[in-house]
Amino acid sequence: MSPRDCVALATAADAAGFCGVLAADTFQPWLPSLGQAPFVWNLLSAIGEHTGGDIVAGMAVAGYRLHPAVLAQAAATLAALHHGRVWISLAPGESIHEHITGLHIPEAPERIDRMFEALELVQKLFSASRDAKSTRFHGAHFTMEAARVWTMPPTLPQIVIATSGPTTARRAGRVADGIMVLGTSVSRAEALLDRFRDGAEASGRDADSLRRVAYMNVSWAPDRTAARQAALARFPMAAMRFAHGDLRSPHTIEQIARLVRAEDLGDGVLVTDDAGEIRAAIASLLGAGFQQVYLNNVADNHAEFLHMAVDSLLPQ
């Protein structure tokens, strides 16, 4: 989808009654057929001019394509443009997006350590810059010489951790501004939120004062078979029974996707022709303690999905 089409879709979703827009930080599409992967910071700046809800840089990655200090500057500028509407979710990163600089992409545990160190750096830089001061950082993975972000918003954007793992969820509860649980079953999302609460309690923080968000992949169509076909064609990662964070090329993923079957689709995407199933999943997530649920309709029937939402989802 082109950047202009993304802005138009976000504007339509805002007009339909949705209260926030999340765009993922990617360098390439996961599949060649998806076509484009615009730079998320430019895209969100444009979307903010046409919508009124939250503006979220989703699954943003610090330390490969963007040094954490540069990510902090991007987030601060976006928040200065759209005061009170911006928050960021950090993720450990995946090779398909991060290998392009030629840097070594470590195993998942080190990626997670880098993510939390990047969080610490950004928090320190934000805090000092808010007070019109410079700061330095020397960690195991990142170095920052004396620096200050000169364009700062009145209120700092919250930085949450995006995860689907229990250890990371607990660690996020100790140090982050919140958690975003990524594409999984309702029961697993509830368990991850419990681990987040455990981490917050262990550090003397109140989890209810922190941001708690669920990110839910949906493949909806009026016909369930069409919804299943759309999920396989456009989101085959949900049917891959192995970690795909080290794959580097959309063409490689396209080849692997030819081997997956409809019965392989798991908890990573809700395949349905029934708005009631989506409502029930949202209600369960909100009942478990999540404040917001972001819906990602992986099919390409965006106008049809919005009409369904207006008629059968948002009113309830």
C-alpha positions in Angstrom: 0.0 0.0 0.0 1.4 3.4 -1.0 1.9 6.1 1.7 -1.0 8.1 0.3 -3.3 5.1 0.4 -2.2 4.5 4.0 -3.1 8.1 4.9 -6.5 7.7 3.2 -7.2 4.4 5.0 -6.2 5.9 8.4 -8.5 8.9 7.7 -11.4 6.6 6.9 -10.8 4.5 10.0 -10.7 7.6 12.1 -14.0 8.8 10.5 -15.5 5.4 11.1 -15.0 5.7 14.9 -11.6 4.0 15.6 -9.6 6.0 18.1 -6.0 5.4 17.1 -3.6 4.4 14.3 -0.6 2.1 14.5 2.0 1.7 11.8 4.8 -0.8 12.0 8.4 0.1 11.6 9.5 -2.0 8.6 12.1 -1.7 5.9 10.7 -4.3 3.6 7.3 -6.0 3.1 7.1 -9.5 4.4 6.0 -10.7 1.0 6.8 -9.3 -2.5 3.1 -9.2 -3.2 2.5 -6.7 -0.4 4.4 -4.2 -2.5 5.6 -1.4 -0.3 7.1 -0.5 3.1 7.1 3.3 3.7 9.2 4.9 6.3 7.1 4.9 9.4 8.0 8.3 10.9 7.1 10.2 7.7 3.9 8.2 7.4 2.8 8.9 10.9 3.4 12.6 10.6 1.1 12.7 7.7 -1.5 10.5 9.3 -1.6 12.8 12.4 -2.6 15.7 10.2 -5.8 13.9 9.1 -6.8 12.0 12.3 -7.6 12.8 15.9 -6.7 9.7 17.9 -3.5 8.1 19.1 -0.6 7.9 16.6 1.7 4.9 17.4 5.0 3.8 15.9 4.6 0.1 16.3 7.4 -2.4 16.8 10.0 0.3 16.4 13.6 -1.0 16.6 16.6 0.9 17.9 20.2 0.0 17.2 20.5 -1.3 13.7 18.9 1.1 11.2 18.4 3.8 13.8 20.6 4.5 16.8 18.4 4.9 19.9 19.2 8.6 20.1 17.9 9.1 16.5 14.8 7.1 17.4 14.3 9.4 20.4 14.6 12.5 18.2 12.0 11.0 15.7 9.6 10.2 18.5 10.0 13.6 20.2 9.4 15.5 16.9 6.3 13.4 16.2 5.0 14.1 19.7 5.8 17.8 19.3 3.7 17.9 16.1 0.8 15.9 17.6 0.8 16.7 21.3 -0.6 14.1 23.7 -1.4 11.6 20.9 2.0 9.8 20.4 3.4 6.7 22.0 6.0 4.2 20.9 6.3 0.4 21.1 9.8 -1.0 21.0 10.6 -4.4 19.6 13.8 -6.5 19.4 13.9 -6.4 15.7 13.9 -9.0 12.9 16.5 -9.7 10.2 14.3 -8.9 7.3 14.3 -5.3 8.3 17.5 -4.8 10.3 20.2 -6.7 8.3 20.4 -4.1 5.6 23.1 -2.1 7.3 25.4 -5.0 7.3 25.5 -5.2 11.1 25.6 -8.6 12.9 22.0 -9.6 13.9 22.4 -11.5 17.2 20.3 -14.3 18.6 17.0 -13.4 20.2 18.2 -13.1 23.8 20.8 -10.5 22.9 18.3 -8.6 20.7 16.0 -8.4 23.7 18.9 -7.1 25.9 19.7 -4.5 23.2 16.0 -3.4 23.2 16.0 -2.8 26.9 19.3 -1.0 26.8 17.9 1.2 24.0 14.9 1.9 26.2 17.2 3.0 29.1 19.1 5.3 26.8 16.0 6.9 25.3 14.5 7.3 28.8 17.7 9.0 30.0 17.9 11.2 27.0 14.3 12.2 27.2 14.6 13.1 30.9 17.7 15.2 30.4 16.4 16.9 27.3 13.1 17.8 29.1 15.3 19.7 31.6 17.3 21.4 28.8 20.4 19.3 29.6 22.7 17.1 27.8 23.5 13.5 28.8 25.9 10.7 27.9 25.4 6.9 27.8 27.9 4.1 27.7 26.3 0.6 27.9 27.1 -2.9 26.7 25.6 -2.3 23.3 25.2 1.5 22.7 27.3 4.6 23.2 26.0 8.1 23.1 28.3 11.1 23.6 27.0 14.3 25.2 23.6 14.9 23.5 20.3 16.7 23.9 17.1 16.5 21.9 16.3 20.1 21.3 12.8 19.7 20.0 10.8 18.3 22.8 7.0 17.9 23.3 5.3 19.3 26.4 4.6 15.7 27.5 7.1 12.9 26.8 5.7 10.0 24.6 5.3 6.8 26.5 7.6 3.9 25.4 6.1 0.4 25.8 7.6 -3.0 25.0 6.0 -5.1 22.3 6.3 -8.8 23.0 4.7 -12.2 22.9 7.1 -13.7 25.5 6.6 -14.1 29.3 10.2 -13.2 30.3 10.2 -10.0 28.3 6.7 -9.2 29.6 7.8 -9.4 33.2 11.0 -7.4 32.5 8.8 -4.7 30.7 6.7 -4.5 33.9 9.8 -3.4 35.8 11.1 -0.6 33.5 8.8 0.3 30.6 5.8 2.6 30.4 3.7 -0.3 29.4 3.3 -3.4 27.3 1.8 -4.3 23.9 1.1 -8.0 23.6 1.5 -9.1 20.0 -0.8 -11.4 18.0 -1.7 -14.3 20.1 -4.6 -16.1 21.7 -6.7 -14.3 24.3 -5.7 -16.8 27.0 -2.0 -16.3 26.3 -2.4 -12.5 26.2 -4.0 -12.7 29.6 -1.0 -14.8 30.9 1.5 -12.3 29.4 -0.4 -9.4 31.1 -0.1 -11.3 34.4 3.7 -11.6 33.9 3.8 -7.8 33.2 1.9 -7.2 36.4 4.4 -9.4 38.3 7.3 -7.3 37.0 5.6 -4.1 37.9 4.8 -5.3 41.4 8.4 -6.5 41.9 9.7 -3.0 41.1 7.2 -1.3 43.4 5.1 0.1 40.5 1.3 0.0 39.9 0.6 -1.9 36.7 -2.8 -0.2 36.5 -0.9 3.1 36.0 1.0 1.7 33.0 -0.2 1.4 29.4 -1.6 -2.1 28.5 -2.3 -2.8 24.9 -3.2 -5.9 22.8 -2.4 -6.1 19.1 -4.8 -8.5 17.4 -4.4 -9.9 13.8 -7.7 -10.5 12.1 -8.5 -11.9 8.7 -12.2 -11.1 8.1 -14.3 -11.5 5.1 -18.1 -12.2 4.6 -17.2 -15.7 3.7 -15.0 -17.7 6.0 -13.2 -19.5 3.2 -12.3 -16.2 1.6 -11.0 -15.0 5.0 -8.8 -18.1 5.3 -7.5 -17.7 1.8 -6.6 -14.0 2.5 -4.8 -15.0 5.7 -2.7 -17.6 3.8 -2.0 -15.2 0.9 -1.1 -12.1 2.9 -0.1 -13.3 6.4 1.4 -16.8 6.0 3.7 -16.1 9.0 0.8 -17.1 11.2 1.0 -20.6 9.7 4.7 -21.0 10.0 5.5 -23.2 13.0 9.0 -21.9 13.5 10.6 -18.6 14.4 10.9 -16.5 11.3 12.8 -13.5 12.8 16.0 -14.5 11.1 14.7 -14.7 7.5 16.1 -11.9 5.4 14.2 -11.7 2.1 10.5 -11.4 1.2 11.3 -13.8 -1.6 12.5 -16.4 0.8 9.3 -16.0 2.9 7.2 -16.3 -0.3 8.8 -19.6 -1.1 8.3 -21.0 2.4 4.7 -19.8 2.3 3.9 -22.1 -0.5 4.3 -25.0 1.9 1.8 -23.8 4.6 -1.8 -24.9 4.7 -5.0 -23.5 6.0 -4.9 -26.0 9.0 -1.5 -24.6 10.0 -3.0 -21.2 10.8 -2.7 -20.8 14.6 -3.4 -18.3 17.3 -1.5 -15.5 15.5 -4.5 -14.5 13.5 -8.3 -14.7 14.1 -9.8 -16.0 10.8 -13.6 -15.3 10.7 -16.6 -14.2 8.8 -18.4 -13.3 12.1 -18.1 -9.8 13.6 -19.4 -11.4 16.8 -16.2 -13.4 17.2 -14.1 -10.3 16.9 -16.3 -8.5 19.5 -16.0 -11.5 21.9 -12.2 -11.5 21.6 -12.0 -7.7 22.2 -14.4 -8.0 25.2 -12.2 -10.8 26.7 -9.0 -8.7 26.3 -10.6 -5.6 27.8 -12.0 -7.8 30.6 -8.6 -9.1 31.3 -7.2 -5.6 31.9 -6.0 -4.4 28.6 -6.9 -0.7 27.9 -6.8 -0.7 24.2 -7.0 -3.3 21.4 -5.4 -2.5 18.0 -6.9 -4.5 15.1 -4.8 -5.4 12.1 -7.0 -6.8 9.3 -4.5 -8.7 7.3 -6.8 -9.1 4.3 -6.9 -6.3 1.7 -10.7 -5.7 1.8 -10.1 -2.6 3.9 -13.3 -0.6 2.8 -15.4 -3.7 3.4 -13.8 -4.2 6.8 -14.6 -0.6 7.8 -18.2 -1.0 6.8 -18.5 -4.1 8.9 -16.9 -2.3 11.8 -19.3 0.6 11.6 -22.3 -1.7 11.4 -21.4 -4.6 13.6 -18.3 -3.9 15.7 -17.9 -0.3 16.9 -21.5 0.3 18.1 -21.0 -2.5 20.7 
